[in-house]
Amino acid sequence: MSVSSKRRVHVFDCFSCAIHRMAPICEHCRVQIIGQGVEVEGHWYCGAHDARAEGRAGIVDKV
């Protein structure tokens, strides 16, 4: 599989390898974010709860 990011193409044997290399890491709980996450001023979080725990205000999860 190939994944394009920032004008570069990355080639992986499987989806798990792509996740390991490409997924952002939550700055609160340190897990890799797979799927939906929250980016605030260049910082990534699993969701609004973790963003608020790190002092980010006004972040709301949309369900």
Buried (B, 14 or more C-beta within 10 A) or exposed (E): EEEEEEEEEBEBEEEEEBEEEEBBBBBBBEEBBEEEBBEBEEBBBBBBEBBBEBEBEEBEEEE
